[in-house]
Amino acid sequence: MSTMRANQLKTGVFVLYKGQPCAVVKCEFYFPGKGSAFARTRMKNVKTGNVYEYTFKSAEMVETVDVDTVELQYLYSDGDIYYFMNPQTYDQFEVDKPLFEGKEKYLLAEMKMFVSFYEGKPIGVRFPLKVTVKVTEASDAVAGNTVNAPKKTVTIETGVEVMVPLFIKQGETIIIDTATDEYVSRA
């Protein structure tokens, strides 16, 4: 395990807090006019799921956790367990639903993403920021419904409903921002 200064912390880093591995979920830096700078963090224990809030002084040393991050390919799901494969070694891994933080609704067959492991167990998933999906169901635009950038609901290939501009039609390919669940553009 190595150490880093608290002023180098950022979201997605894994640190050791109270002897437990934690993922930094949120990190905000403050530079008051008087006194030293500090970082307010929100961390999630990767073993128990508990969330902690802690304020580090910027010069404080923080112990980081050694995690292995591997690019894996999505295969299929069985209830709340998602199965992935390493394309180089053909090893298969099980990832629990809570690690996706609600983004599992955008999983497509053979999608590749990075999974972080600690002591051989998956502890984090780095989901793509944007996904390209096909529109499977879309209603026609209604005449006269054009005030203030109107939107309509469409269904994408994963079964999720998304709000898109009126000009999007069934069969088109669109790009969705996975962080905000919003339409970005046509693909």
Residue pairs with C-beta under 8 A, 6 or more apart in sequence:
1 16
1 63
1 64
1 65
1 66
2 63
2 64
2 66
3 61
3 62
3 63
3 64
4 13
4 61
4 62
4 64
5 58
5 59
5 60
5 61
5 62
6 38
6 39
6 56
6 57
6 58
6 59
6 60
6 61
6 62
7 29
7 37
7 39
7 58
7 59
9 15
9 24
9 27
9 39
9 41
9 56
9 62
10 24
10 27
11 24
11 25
11 26
11 27
12 23
12 24
12 124
12 126
13 23
13 24
13 64
14 21
14 22
14 23
14 24
14 46
14 64
14 65
14 67
14 116
14 118
14 123
14 124
15 21
15 22
15 24
15 43
15 62
15 63
15 64
15 65
16 22
16 62
16 63
16 64
16 65
17 43
17 45
17 52
17 54
18 52
20 45
20 46
20 47
20 48
21 45
21 46
21 47
21 65
21 67
21 118
21 123
22 43
22 44
22 45
22 46
22 52
22 65
23 43
23 44
23 46
23 123
23 124
24 41
24 42
24 43
25 42
25 43
25 44
25 51
26 41
26 42
27 39
27 40
27 41
27 42
28 39
28 40
28 41
29 37
29 38
29 39
29 58
30 37
30 38
30 39
30 40
31 37
32 38
36 57
36 58
36 59
37 57
37 58
38 55
38 56
38 57
38 58
39 55
39 56
39 58
40 53
40 54
40 55
41 53
41 54
41 55
41 56
42 51
42 52
42 53
43 51
43 52
43 53
43 54
44 50
44 51
44 52
45 51
45 52
46 118
46 123
46 124
49 98
56 62
65 118
66 118
67 116
67 117
67 118
67 123
67 124
68 116
68 117
68 118
69 114
69 115
69 116
69 117
69 126
70 86
70 114
70 115
70 117
71 86
71 87
71 112
71 113
71 114
72 84
72 85
72 86
72 87
72 93
72 112
72 113
72 114
72 115
73 84
73 85
73 86
73 87
73 110
73 111
73 112
74 82
74 83
74 84
74 107
74 108
74 109
74 110
74 111
74 112
74 113
75 83
75 84
75 85
75 92
75 109
76 82
76 83
76 109
77 83
77 104
77 107
80 96
80 97
81 94
81 95
81 96
81 97
82 94
82 95
82 96
82 97
82 100
82 104
82 107
83 92
83 93
83 94
83 95
84 92
84 93
84 94
84 95
84 115
85 91
85 92
85 93
86 92
86 93
87 112
93 115
93 122
94 122
95 115
95 122
95 125
96 122
97 104
99 122
99 123
99 124
99 125
100 107
100 125
100 127
103 125
103 127
103 178
105 158
105 159
105 160
106 127
106 131
106 133
106 158
106 160
106 176
106 178
107 158
108 131
108 133
108 157
108 158
111 128
111 131
113 125
113 126
113 127
113 128
114 125
114 126
115 122
115 124
115 125
115 126
116 122
116 123
116 124
116 125
116 126
117 123
127 178
128 178
129 177
129 178
129 179
130 175
130 176
130 177
130 178
130 184
131 175
131 176
131 178
132 173
132 174
132 175
132 187
133 156
133 157
133 158
133 173
133 174
133 175
133 176
134 156
134 157
134 171
134 172
134 173
134 174
135 154
135 155
135 156
135 157
135 164
135 168
135 169
135 170
135 171
135 172
135 173
135 174
136 155
136 156
136 157
136 170
137 154
137 155
137 170
138 152
138 154
138 155
138 164
138 168
138 169
138 170
138 172
139 152
139 153
139 154
141 152
141 166
141 167
145 166
146 166
149 165
150 165
150 166
151 163
151 164
151 165
151 166
151 183
152 163
152 164
152 165
152 166
152 168
153 161
153 162
153 163
153 164
154 161
154 162
154 164
154 168
154 170
155 161
155 162
156 162
156 174
156 176
162 174
162 176
162 181
162 182
162 183
163 182
163 183
164 174
164 183
165 183
168 174
168 183
168 186
172 186
173 186
173 187
174 183
174 184
174 185
174 186
174 187
175 183
175 184
175 185
175 186
175 187
176 182
176 183
176 184
177 183
177 184
